[in-house]
Amino acid sequence: MHTGDSARENWPGLMERAQAGDQCAYTRLLRALVPVIRAQVRRRLSDEALTEDVIQDVLLTLHRVRHTYDPAYPFLPWLTAIVSARAIDALRRRGRQHHCTLDDAQAADPASTAEQQQLDTRQELAGYLSQLPLRQREIVEHVHLHEMSLNEAAAHHNLSVSAVKSLLHRALINLRRFGANHD
């Protein structure tokens, strides 16, 4: 690994080179990102086995959607949106597999508290998304949460790929603004 590849300010350049086909830059970027992804996932999930599954899912998603990253914009919010979406998906899958009700003893359990925090995070994300104009929200959901390609989202919404990129760009600006106002 080259000196400084783990520095966040280098990530946009590494991703840009990876998008252009530089496999070495892509490998260095992924190596730098794994600890960051792991830390972000651990903040969202308490189950270590699920955490490792989500990390792998994030890496696969990054590979599939790397073409959607615009190096003119900060890398970390783009990465964080992917991590959040994959963590939420994992919790949804686990929730569908484990339909159970909490009794009073379980409600006092620290694991239950962690699950409540995860639910709060999902609700916070849903709250941010609900503030977006409908078309922006739909595009974000389709591209980032449902992993549609830009071409698929464009076809689904009867838009050009440029229009989808523009809507995504405006949505991310709005989401950053909502997050800044929330802090």
N, C-alpha and C positions, 0 to 999 in steps of 0.2 A: 504494500500500500504506500502510495506517495505521501509525503509529509503534508498534513493539512487536509486530506480528503474527508476527514470526519468533521471539519469545520463547516458549520451550517451555511456560511456565505459561499462555499464552493458547490453546494448541492445543485443550484440551478444550472451552473455551467456543466457539471458532470451529466445532469439529465439531458441537457441540450446535446451534448456530444453523444450520449447513449441513443437519443432519438435519431441522430444522424448515422447510427450504426456502429459506433465505437464500443465494442464489447468490453474492452478493458475499463473504460470509464464507467460503464454500466455495472460491472462487477465491483469496482471500487465504491460506487455509490451505494449499492446494496449492502456491502460490508459495513459502511458507515451508518446506514439506516437501521440495521437490525437492532442494535441496542436502544435506539430512540423509539422504534416501533414497540419493542418489548416493554419499555418503561411506560409508554402511553397505554398499551393494552393492560398492563398490570394495574394501572390507576383505575381502569374501568371494570376489570373482572377480578374476582377473588379465587376462581378455580384455576389452578396451575395447568392442568391438562387442557382445559378450554383455552387458556391463554396461548399455549403453544399452537393449538389449532388455528386460532385467530391470527397469530403472527404469520403462519404459513399462508393463510387465506389473504392477508394483506399483501404479502410478497407476490402471490399469483395475480391479485388485482392490480398491483403496481405494474406488473409485466403487461397485462392486458390493456390498461388505460394510460400507459406512459405517453402515448401520443397526444393526450388531452392536456398535458401540462404546458403552460406558456411560460418560458424562462424570463419573460419580462415582469413576472409577478412572483411574490414570495413563495418559496417551496413548502415551508412548514405548514401553512394553513391547508394547502392542497393535500399534503400527506395526512394531516390530522383528520380531515374530512373522510378520507378513505379508511383510516383506522377506526374512526367512530362508526362509520357505516358497517364495517365488518364485525365490530364488537356487538352492535345492535342486532345484526343478522344472527350472530351466534347465540345471543340471549333469546331471540325469538325462536330459533330452532330448539334450544334447550327448553324453553317454556312450553312449546308444543309437545315435547316429549315427556315433560314432567308436570302434568296438570295435578296440582295438589293444593289443598287449602292450608293456611297457617293457623295453628291453634295459639293460645296465649304464650305457651312456653317457647314455641318456635319464633314468635314475634320478638322475643327478647334476645334471641340468638344473634351473635355478631354476624354470622353469614347472612341472616335475614336483613340486617342493617346494610350490608354490602349490596344485597340484591335491591334494597330500596334505593340506595344511592345510584345504582345502575338504572333503575326505573326513572329516577329523577333526571338523570343524564339524557335518557331517551326522550323524556317529556320536554326537557329544555331544548333538545335538537328539534323536536316537532314544533315547539313554540317559535324557534327562529325561522324554520321553514314556513310556518303559517303566516309569517309577516311578509313573505315575498309575494309579489304579484303572481297570479295563478300560473301564467305561462312559464315564468322563471322557476317557480317551485316544481312544476311538472318536469322541466328539463333537468333540473338538479336531481330530482328523484330518479328519473329514467337513466341518466348517465352515471351518476355517482352511487346511487343506492341499488339500482337494478342492473347496473353494469351494461347498459346498452352502449353500443358504439355511437360515435357522432353521426355516422351515416344512418344507423337504425333509428336514432332519435329524430333525425331530420325527416326520414320517411314516415315515421309514426305521426309526426306533427305537421306533415306536409310543408316543411320548411327546407331552406338550403342549409348545408353544413355551416356556412358562414353565419347564418342567422342563429343556429344553435350555439355556435361558439360565442356569438355576441350576447345571447341570453345567459349563457353560463358565466361569462365575464361579468355582466351586470349583477347577476345573482350573487356571485362571490364577493363583489364589492359591497353589496347590501348586507350580506352575512357578516363580513368583517366589521361593517359599521354597527350592526346590531350587537355584535360581540363587544365592540369597544364601548358602546353606550351601556352595556350590561355591567362592565367591570367597575 
